[in-house]
């Protein structure tokens, strides 16, 4: 799983060929830490059709503010450079896959 920043968000997410799942996360967020293994597994298993990245909200305020992220973890799916889905809160992998089915 890739970490993105304000500086490379445009290239890594907006310009990506695949749909991109962005987790807006923070080190101090227990549910975010809980999602780490789930997202790593998802990135490994679905890497041919979905790019999975994390963005630390504390060190990347420009992107966080631009997408009006207020709660962590927030998940946004970008396709064709546009956000097409948003979800808030930790969830099991099975549920996350169900929620992503319409954008993959």
N, CA, C and O atoms as a MOPAC input file, in Angstrom:
PM7 MOZYME 1SCF
protein

 N      0.84700 1    -1.17600 1     0.00000 1
 C      0.00000 1     0.00000 1     0.00000 1
 C      0.89200 1     1.23900 1     0.00000 1
 O      1.90800 1     1.29600 1     0.69300 1
 N      0.49500 1     2.20500 1    -0.77700 1
 C      1.28200 1     3.41500 1    -0.97800 1
 C      0.78500 1     4.54400 1    -0.08200 1
 O     -0.41800 1     4.69200 1     0.13300 1
 N      1.71000 1     5.33400 1     0.43600 1
 C      1.33500 1     6.55000 1     1.14800 1
 C      1.46400 1     7.71100 1     0.17600 1
 O      2.46100 1     7.83000 1    -0.53700 1
 N      0.44400 1     8.57100 1     0.15100 1
 C      0.47300 1     9.74100 1    -0.71000 1
 C      0.47300 1    10.99800 1     0.14700 1
 O      0.11800 1    10.96800 1     1.32500 1
 N      0.87800 1    12.10600 1    -0.47200 1
 C      0.96700 1    13.38500 1     0.22700 1
 C      0.26100 1    14.45500 1    -0.59900 1
 O     -0.17400 1    14.20900 1    -1.72400 1
 N      0.15900 1    15.64600 1    -0.01500 1
 C     -0.36600 1    16.77800 1    -0.77200 1
 C      0.41700 1    16.95900 1    -2.07200 1
 O     -0.15900 1    17.26000 1    -3.11700 1
 N      1.72800 1    16.77300 1    -1.99600 1
 C      2.60900 1    17.02200 1    -3.14100 1
 C      2.40100 1    16.04100 1    -4.28700 1
 O      2.52400 1    16.42600 1    -5.44900 1
 N      2.08700 1    14.77400 1    -3.98500 1
 C      1.96000 1    13.79800 1    -5.07200 1
 C      0.54800 1    13.25200 1    -5.26600 1
 O      0.34900 1    12.30900 1    -6.03300 1
 N     -0.43400 1    13.83500 1    -4.58000 1
 C     -1.81700 1    13.37300 1    -4.69200 1
 C     -2.31000 1    13.44500 1    -6.13600 1
 O     -2.94700 1    12.51500 1    -6.63200 1
 N     -2.01600 1    14.53500 1    -6.79000 1
 C     -2.44800 1    14.72000 1    -8.19000 1
 C     -1.91800 1    13.59000 1    -9.07400 1
 O     -2.68000 1    12.99100 1    -9.83300 1
 N     -0.64400 1    13.30000 1    -8.98400 1
 C     -0.03000 1    12.27400 1    -9.82600 1
 C     -0.47100 1    10.86700 1    -9.44000 1
 O     -0.77000 1    10.04900 1   -10.31000 1
 N     -0.51300 1    10.58200 1    -8.13800 1
 C     -0.78200 1     9.22400 1    -7.66700 1
 C     -2.26100 1     8.85400 1    -7.68300 1
 O     -2.60500 1     7.68900 1    -7.88100 1
 N     -3.13500 1     9.83100 1    -7.47700 1
 C     -4.56900 1     9.54600 1    -7.34900 1
 C     -5.36000 1    10.08700 1    -8.54000 1
 O     -6.03300 1     9.33200 1    -9.24200 1
 N     -5.27400 1    11.37800 1    -8.75900 1
 C     -6.05400 1    12.00700 1    -9.82800 1
 C     -5.64500 1    11.47100 1   -11.19400 1
 O     -6.49600 1    11.25100 1   -12.05500 1
 N     -4.35400 1    11.26000 1   -11.39500 1
 C     -3.85500 1    10.79900 1   -12.68000 1
 C     -3.74800 1     9.29200 1   -12.84200 1
 O     -3.20900 1     8.81700 1   -13.84100 1
 N     -4.24900 1     8.53400 1   -11.88000 1
 C     -4.10900 1     7.07600 1   -11.93300 1
 C     -5.00000 1     6.45700 1   -13.01600 1
 O     -6.09500 1     6.94600 1   -13.29400 1
 N     -4.51000 1     5.38600 1   -13.61200 1
 C     -5.27300 1     4.65800 1   -14.62300 1
 C     -6.36400 1     3.79000 1   -13.99700 1
 O     -7.43000 1     3.60400 1   -14.58500 1
 N     -6.09500 1     3.26600 1   -12.81600 1
 C     -7.05500 1     2.41700 1   -12.10200 1
 C     -7.90500 1     3.25600 1   -11.15700 1
 O     -7.52800 1     4.38000 1   -10.82500 1
 N     -9.05400 1     2.72500 1   -10.71700 1
 C     -9.73700 1     3.37200 1    -9.59600 1
 C     -8.79900 1     3.36300 1    -8.38600 1
 O     -8.00100 1     2.43900 1    -8.22600 1
 N     -8.89300 1     4.38200 1    -7.54300 1
 C     -8.01400 1     4.50600 1    -6.37500 1
 C     -8.86400 1     4.62600 1    -5.12200 1
 O     -9.75000 1     5.47700 1    -5.03900 1
 N     -8.58800 1     3.76500 1    -4.14400 1
 C     -9.20700 1     3.86200 1    -2.82200 1
 C     -8.22400 1     4.61400 1    -1.93300 1
 O     -7.11300 1     4.14300 1    -1.68800 1
 N     -8.63400 1     5.78300 1    -1.45400 1
 C     -7.80000 1     6.59300 1    -0.57200 1
 C     -8.34700 1     6.47900 1     0.83600 1
 O     -9.52500 1     6.74700 1     1.07600 1
 N     -7.48700 1     6.07800 1     1.77700 1
 C     -7.86200 1     6.12800 1     3.18400 1
 C     -7.25100 1     7.39500 1     3.77400 1
 O     -6.02900 1     7.54400 1     3.81300 1
 N     -8.10100 1     8.30000 1     4.22800 1
 C     -7.65700 1     9.46400 1     4.98200 1
 C     -7.50700 1     8.98100 1     6.41500 1
 O     -8.48100 1     8.56600 1     7.04200 1
 N     -6.29000 1     9.03700 1     6.93000 1
 C     -5.95500 1     8.37100 1     8.17700 1
 C     -5.12300 1     9.27300 1     9.08200 1
 O     -4.69000 1    10.35100 1     8.67400 1
 N     -4.90500 1     8.82100 1    10.31200 1
 C     -4.04300 1     9.52300 1    11.26400 1
 C     -3.41900 1     8.50100 1    12.20600 1
 O     -4.03700 1     7.48700 1    12.53200 1
 N     -2.19600 1     8.77100 1    12.63800 1
 C     -1.50200 1     7.86200 1    13.55300 1
 C     -2.25300 1     7.66200 1    14.86300 1
 O     -2.20300 1     6.57900 1    15.44700 1
 N     -2.94500 1     8.69100 1    15.32600 1
 C     -3.62400 1     8.65100 1    16.62100 1
 C     -5.00300 1     7.99400 1    16.55400 1
 O     -5.69500 1     7.93100 1    17.57000 1
 N     -5.41300 1     7.51300 1    15.40300 1
 C     -6.76400 1     6.99200 1    15.16700 1
 C     -6.79300 1     5.46400 1    15.28600 1
 O     -6.31700 1     4.78300 1    14.37800 1
 N     -7.34000 1     4.89800 1    16.38500 1
 C     -7.39200 1     3.43500 1    16.53000 1
 C     -8.15200 1     2.72000 1    15.40200 1
 O     -7.67000 1     1.69200 1    14.92600 1
 N     -9.31900 1     3.21400 1    14.95100 1
 C     -9.98200 1     2.51700 1    13.84500 1
 C     -9.15000 1     2.52400 1    12.55700 1
 O     -9.22800 1     1.59500 1    11.75200 1
 N     -8.35800 1     3.57900 1    12.37600 1
 C     -7.47200 1     3.63900 1    11.20200 1
 C     -6.41800 1     2.53900 1    11.28100 1
 O     -6.14500 1     1.85700 1    10.29300 1
 N     -5.83200 1     2.37300 1    12.45700 1
 C     -4.82900 1     1.32100 1    12.63700 1
 C     -5.46600 1    -0.05400 1    12.42700 1
 O     -4.82800 1    -0.95800 1    11.88800 1
 N     -6.70200 1    -0.21100 1    12.84400 1
 C     -7.43800 1    -1.46200 1    12.66600 1
 C     -7.61100 1    -1.78000 1    11.17500 1
 O     -7.61300 1    -2.94800 1    10.78600 1
 N     -7.75400 1    -0.76200 1    10.36000 1
 C     -7.97700 1    -0.96300 1     8.92500 1
 C     -6.69200 1    -1.27300 1     8.16000 1
 O     -6.75800 1    -1.72400 1     7.01700 1
 N     -5.53300 1    -1.04300 1     8.75700 1
 C     -4.26500 1    -1.27700 1     8.07700 1
 C     -4.14400 1    -2.65400 1     7.44400 1
 O     -3.89000 1    -2.74800 1     6.24300 1
 N     -4.31900 1    -3.74100 1     8.22100 1
 C     -4.20800 1    -5.07900 1     7.63000 1
 C     -5.28300 1    -5.35500 1     6.57200 1
 O     -5.02100 1    -6.04200 1     5.58400 1
 N     -6.47700 1    -4.82600 1     6.77500 1
 C     -7.55800 1    -5.00300 1     5.80200 1
 C     -7.18100 1    -4.36600 1     4.46900 1
 O     -7.35100 1    -4.97200 1     3.41100 1
 N     -6.66600 1    -3.13400 1     4.53000 1
 C     -6.29400 1    -2.42500 1     3.30500 1
 C     -5.07800 1    -3.04500 1     2.63000 1
 O     -5.01000 1    -3.09300 1     1.40200 1
 N     -4.12100 1    -3.52000 1     3.41800 1
 C     -2.95200 1    -4.20200 1     2.83500 1
 C     -3.38000 1    -5.45100 1     2.09100 1
 O     -2.90000 1    -5.71900 1     0.98900 1
 N     -4.27200 1    -6.20800 1     2.68300 1
 C     -4.79300 1    -7.41300 1     2.04800 1
 C     -5.56400 1    -7.06800 1     0.77600 1
 O     -5.40800 1    -7.73300 1    -0.24900 1
 N     -6.38000 1    -6.04700 1     0.84200 1
 C     -7.14600 1    -5.59800 1    -0.31700 1
 C     -6.21600 1    -5.14300 1    -1.44800 1
 O     -6.44000 1    -5.47200 1    -2.61300 1
 N     -5.18000 1    -4.39100 1    -1.09800 1
 C     -4.21900 1    -3.92400 1    -2.10100 1
 C     -3.52700 1    -5.09800 1    -2.78100 1
 O     -3.29700 1    -5.07000 1    -3.99000 1
 N     -3.19800 1    -6.12100 1    -2.01400 1
 C     -2.52600 1    -7.29800 1    -2.56100 1
 C     -3.47000 1    -8.08500 1    -3.46900 1
 O     -3.09000 1    -8.47200 1    -4.57400 1
 N     -4.69000 1    -8.32200 1    -3.01100 1
 C     -5.62500 1    -9.17000 1    -3.73100 1
 C     -6.28000 1    -8.48100 1    -4.93200 1
 O     -6.59700 1    -9.14200 1    -5.92100 1
 N     -6.48200 1    -7.19100 1    -4.86200 1
 C     -7.21200 1    -6.47300 1    -5.91200 1
 C     -6.31800 1    -5.50900 1    -6.69400 1
 O     -6.81600 1    -4.65600 1    -7.42900 1
 N     -5.00300 1    -5.64200 1    -6.53600 1
 C     -4.06100 1    -4.70500 1    -7.12600 1
 C     -4.12700 1    -4.55800 1    -8.63100 1
 O     -3.68100 1    -3.54500 1    -9.17000 1
 N     -4.67600 1    -5.54800 1    -9.32300 1
 C     -4.77400 1    -5.44700 1   -10.77500 1
 C     -5.95700 1    -4.58400 1   -11.21800 1
 O     -6.03100 1    -4.18600 1   -12.38000 1
 N     -6.89100 1    -4.28900 1   -10.29100 1
 C     -8.04400 1    -3.46500 1   -10.67300 1
 C     -8.34600 1    -2.32200 1    -9.70600 1
 O     -9.28900 1    -1.56000 1    -9.92300 1
 N     -7.55200 1    -2.19800 1    -8.64000 1
 C     -7.75300 1    -1.13400 1    -7.65900 1
 C     -6.41900 1    -0.76100 1    -7.02400 1
 O     -5.66400 1    -1.62700 1    -6.58000 1
 N     -6.14400 1     0.52600 1    -6.98700 1
 C     -4.96200 1     1.04000 1    -6.28800 1
 C     -5.42900 1     1.49500 1    -4.90800 1
 O     -6.43800 1     2.19000 1    -4.79400 1
 N     -4.70500 1     1.10900 1    -3.86400 1
 C     -5.05900 1     1.46600 1    -2.49400 1
 C     -3.94100 1     2.32800 1    -1.91600 1
 O     -2.77600 1     1.93100 1    -1.91700 1
 N     -4.30800 1     3.51800 1    -1.41700 1
 C     -3.31800 1     4.43700 1    -0.84900 1
 C     -3.83300 1     5.01100 1     0.46100 1
 O     -5.02900 1     4.97900 1     0.74800 1
 N     -2.90300 1     5.53700 1     1.25000 1
 C     -3.23100 1     6.21800 1     2.50000 1
 C     -2.70900 1     7.64000 1     2.44900 1
 O     -1.66200 1     7.91200 1     1.86100 1
 N     -3.45800 1     8.55200 1     3.07900 1
 C     -3.03200 1     9.93500 1     3.20300 1
 C     -3.19200 1    10.34600 1     4.66300 1
 O     -4.29500 1    10.29200 1     5.20900 1
 N     -2.09900 1    10.75500 1     5.29300 1
 C     -2.12700 1    11.19300 1     6.68800 1
 C     -2.71400 1    12.60300 1     6.75500 1
 O     -2.16300 1    13.54500 1     6.18500 1
 N     -3.83500 1    12.73300 1     7.45500 1
 C     -4.53500 1    14.02200 1     7.49200 1
 C     -3.75200 1    15.09300 1     8.24900 1
 O     -3.88400 1    16.28000 1     7.95200 1
 N     -2.95000 1    14.68800 1     9.21100 1
 C     -2.20900 1    15.66200 1    10.01400 1
 C     -1.07000 1    16.31400 1     9.25000 1
 O     -0.74900 1    17.47800 1     9.48600 1
 N     -0.46500 1    15.58200 1     8.34500 1
 C      0.67600 1    16.12800 1     7.60000 1
 C      0.30400 1    16.56600 1     6.18700 1
 O      1.15400 1    17.05200 1     5.44200 1
 N     -0.96100 1    16.39500 1     5.81800 1
 C     -1.41800 1    16.75700 1     4.47200 1
 C     -2.74000 1    17.51800 1     4.52300 1
 O     -3.76000 1    17.02900 1     4.03700 1
 N     -2.72200 1    18.70600 1     5.10700 1
 C     -3.96900 1    19.44600 1     5.30900 1
 C     -4.62000 1    19.96200 1     4.01800 1
 O     -5.83900 1    20.12200 1     3.96900 1
 N     -3.83300 1    20.22000 1     2.98800 1
 C     -4.41900 1    20.76300 1     1.75300 1
 C     -5.41900 1    19.78800 1     1.13600 1
 O     -6.55100 1    20.16400 1     0.83400 1
 N     -5.00500 1    18.55000 1     0.95200 1
 C     -5.88300 1    17.54500 1     0.35200 1
 C     -7.03400 1    17.22000 1     1.29100 1
 O     -8.17500 1    17.07400 1     0.85300 1
 N     -6.74100 1    17.10800 1     2.56900 1
 C     -7.77800 1    16.82100 1     3.55800 1
 C     -8.86200 1    17.88400 1     3.52200 1
 O    -10.04900 1    17.55600 1     3.52000 1
 N     -8.47700 1    19.14000 1     3.49500 1
 C     -9.44400 1    20.23700 1     3.44900 1
 C    -10.16100 1    20.31500 1     2.10800 1
 O    -11.35600 1    20.60900 1     2.05700 1
 N     -9.44900 1    20.05700 1     1.04000 1
 C    -10.04400 1    20.13400 1    -0.29500 1
 C    -11.21200 1    19.16200 1    -0.44900 1
 O    -12.18100 1    19.45900 1    -1.14700 1
 N    -11.11900 1    18.00200 1     0.20200 1
 C    -12.18000 1    17.00300 1     0.11000 1
 C    -13.06400 1    16.98200 1     1.36000 1
 O    -13.85900 1    16.06200 1     1.55200 1
 N    -12.91700 1    18.00000 1     2.20200 1
 C    -13.77500 1    18.20500 1     3.37700 1
 C    -13.84600 1    16.97500 1     4.29100 1
 O    -14.91600 1    16.59000 1     4.76100 1
 N    -12.68400 1    16.37700 1     4.52600 1
 C    -12.60100 1    15.20700 1     5.38600 1
 C    -12.59100 1    15.66300 1     6.83900 1
 O    -11.72900 1    16.44100 1     7.24700 1
 N    -13.55300 1    15.17500 1     7.61900 1
 C    -13.67300 1    15.56500 1     9.01900 1
 C    -13.51700 1    14.39500 1     9.97800 1
 O    -13.17000 1    14.60400 1    11.14100 1
 N    -13.76000 1    13.18100 1     9.53000 1
 C    -13.70600 1    11.99300 1    10.39000 1
 C    -12.71200 1    10.99500 1     9.82800 1
 O    -12.49600 1    10.92200 1     8.61800 1
 N    -12.11000 1    10.22700 1    10.72800 1
 C    -11.16600 1     9.20600 1    10.31300 1
 C    -11.61400 1     7.85400 1    10.85700 1
 O    -12.12400 1     7.77400 1    11.97400 1
 N    -11.42900 1     6.80200 1    10.08200 1
 C    -10.97400 1     6.85100 1     8.70600 1
 C    -12.10800 1     7.23800 1     7.75000 1
 O    -13.25600 1     6.82700 1     7.91900 1
 N    -11.75500 1     8.02700 1     6.75800 1
 C    -12.64200 1     8.30000 1     5.63600 1
 C    -12.01900 1     7.62900 1     4.42500 1
 O    -10.81700 1     7.74500 1     4.18500 1
 N    -12.84500 1     6.93000 1     3.66900 1
 C    -12.40400 1     6.27600 1     2.44800 1
 C    -13.07400 1     6.97500 1     1.27700 1
 O    -14.28600 1     7.19400 1     1.28300 1
 N    -12.28200 1     7.32300 1     0.27700 1
 C    -12.82300 1     7.89900 1    -0.95500 1
 C    -12.28500 1     7.10100 1    -2.12400 1
 O    -11.10700 1     6.74800 1    -2.17400 1
 N    -13.17300 1     6.82600 1    -3.06000 1
 C    -12.77200 1     6.15400 1    -4.28600 1
 C    -12.75800 1     7.19500 1    -5.39700 1
 O    -13.73200 1     7.91800 1    -5.61200 1
 N    -11.63200 1     7.25200 1    -6.09300 1
 C    -11.46800 1     8.15400 1    -7.23200 1
 C    -11.39800 1     7.31400 1    -8.49500 1
 O    -10.68400 1     6.31300 1    -8.55200 1
 N    -12.14200 1     7.72700 1    -9.49600 1
 C    -12.09300 1     7.06500 1   -10.80600 1
 C    -12.10300 1     8.16000 1   -11.85900 1
 O    -12.95900 1     9.04500 1   -11.83900 1
 N    -11.16400 1     8.09600 1   -12.76700 1
 C    -11.06600 1     9.12800 1   -13.78200 1
 C    -10.77200 1    10.49900 1   -13.20300 1
 O    -11.16700 1    11.51500 1   -13.77500 1
 N    -10.07600 1    10.53300 1   -12.06500 1
 C     -9.68900 1    11.79500 1   -11.43900 1
 C    -10.75500 1    12.43200 1   -10.56900 1
 O    -10.52800 1    13.49700 1    -9.99500 1
 N    -11.92000 1    11.79500 1   -10.46100 1
 C    -13.01900 1    12.35700 1    -9.68000 1
 C    -13.40300 1    11.43400 1    -8.53100 1
 O    -13.34800 1    10.21300 1    -8.67400 1
 N    -13.79500 1    12.01000 1    -7.38300 1
 C    -14.30600 1    11.16200 1    -6.30500 1
 C    -15.68600 1    10.61600 1    -6.69400 1
 O    -16.58000 1    11.37800 1    -7.06300 1
 N    -15.85100 1     9.29700 1    -6.60900 1
 C    -17.11500 1     8.67200 1    -6.99700 1
 C    -17.81300 1     7.97300 1    -5.84000 1
 O    -18.96500 1     7.56000 1    -5.97200 1
 N    -17.13900 1     7.83700 1    -4.71900 1
 C    -17.72700 1     7.17200 1    -3.55100 1
 C    -16.97900 1     7.61100 1    -2.31000 1
 O    -15.76700 1     7.82200 1    -2.33900 1
 N    -17.72200 1     7.74600 1    -1.21000 1
 C    -17.12800 1     8.11900 1     0.07000 1
 C    -17.76200 1     7.28000 1     1.17400 1
 O    -18.97400 1     7.06800 1     1.18600 1
 N    -16.93100 1     6.80500 1     2.10100 1
 C    -17.38300 1     5.99400 1     3.23100 1
 C    -16.61500 1     6.44300 1     4.46900 1
 O    -15.44400 1     6.80900 1     4.38100 1
 N    -17.27200 1     6.41200 1     5.60700 1
 C    -16.62600 1     6.81700 1     6.85600 1
 C    -16.72400 1     5.67700 1     7.85800 1
 O    -17.78200 1     5.07300 1     8.03000 1
 N    -15.60300 1     5.39200 1     8.51800 1
 C    -15.58100 1     4.40600 1     9.58800 1
 C    -14.96200 1     3.07900 1     9.18600 1
 O    -14.97300 1     2.69000 1     8.01800 1
 N    -14.42300 1     2.39600 1    10.18700 1
 C    -13.81200 1     1.08100 1     9.97400 1
 C    -14.89900 1     0.07300 1     9.61900 1
 O    -16.04800 1     0.20100 1    10.04300 1
 N    -14.51700 1    -0.92300 1     8.84000 1
 C    -15.44800 1    -1.96300 1     8.43400 1
 C    -14.65900 1    -3.22400 1     8.10100 1
 O    -13.47600 1    -3.14100 1     7.77100 1
 N    -15.29900 1    -4.39100 1     8.18400 1
 C    -14.60800 1    -5.62000 1     7.80700 1
 C    -14.34800 1    -5.65700 1     6.30400 1
 O    -15.02100 1    -4.98400 1     5.52300 1
 N    -13.37600 1    -6.44300 1     5.92600 1
 C    -12.97400 1    -6.52300 1     4.52500 1
 C    -14.14600 1    -6.92200 1     3.62300 1
 O    -14.32900 1    -6.34500 1     2.55100 1
 N    -14.92500 1    -7.89100 1     4.05000 1
 C    -16.04600 1    -8.35900 1     3.23800 1
 C    -17.01600 1    -7.22100 1     2.92900 1
 O    -17.46700 1    -7.07100 1     1.79300 1
 N    -17.32900 1    -6.42700 1     3.94000 1
 C    -18.24600 1    -5.29900 1     3.74100 1
 C    -17.62100 1    -4.23500 1     2.83800 1
 O    -18.29800 1    -3.65700 1     1.98800 1
 N    -16.33800 1    -3.98500 1     3.02800 1
 C    -15.65100 1    -3.00900 1     2.18900 1
 C    -15.69700 1    -3.44100 1     0.72300 1
 O    -15.95600 1    -2.62100 1    -0.15800 1
 N    -15.44900 1    -4.71400 1     0.46400 1
 C    -15.51300 1    -5.23400 1    -0.90500 1
 C    -16.92100 1    -5.08900 1    -1.48400 1
 O    -17.07800 1    -4.74100 1    -2.65400 1
 N    -17.92900 1    -5.35300 1    -0.67800 1
 C    -19.32300 1    -5.19600 1    -1.13700 1
 C    -19.59100 1    -3.74400 1    -1.53000 1
 O    -20.23200 1    -3.47400 1    -2.54600 1
 N    -19.09100 1    -2.81200 1    -0.71500 1
 C    -19.31500 1    -1.39400 1    -0.98300 1
 C    -18.52100 1    -0.90600 1    -2.19600 1
 O    -18.89600 1     0.07800 1    -2.83400 1
 N    -17.44300 1    -1.58600 1    -2.50400 1
 C    -16.61100 1    -1.18600 1    -3.64200 1
 C    -17.05000 1    -1.85200 1    -4.95500 1
 O    -16.58600 1    -1.46600 1    -6.02800 1
 N    -17.92200 1    -2.82800 1    -4.87700 1
 C    -18.30400 1    -3.60300 1    -6.06300 1
 C    -18.80100 1    -2.75100 1    -7.21300 1
 O    -18.50800 1    -3.04800 1    -8.37100 1
 N    -19.54500 1    -1.70000 1    -6.91700 1
 C    -20.11400 1    -0.87200 1    -7.99900 1
 C    -19.10800 1     0.07400 1    -8.64100 1
 O    -19.41100 1     0.67300 1    -9.67200 1
 N    -17.93200 1     0.22300 1    -8.06600 1
 C    -16.93100 1     1.12400 1    -8.64500 1
 C    -15.73600 1     0.38100 1    -9.25000 1
 O    -14.85600 1     0.99600 1    -9.85300 1
 N    -15.71300 1    -0.91600 1    -9.08900 1
 C    -14.59800 1    -1.70100 1    -9.64400 1
 C    -14.91900 1    -2.22200 1   -11.03200 1
 O    -14.09300 1    -2.90000 1   -11.64300 1

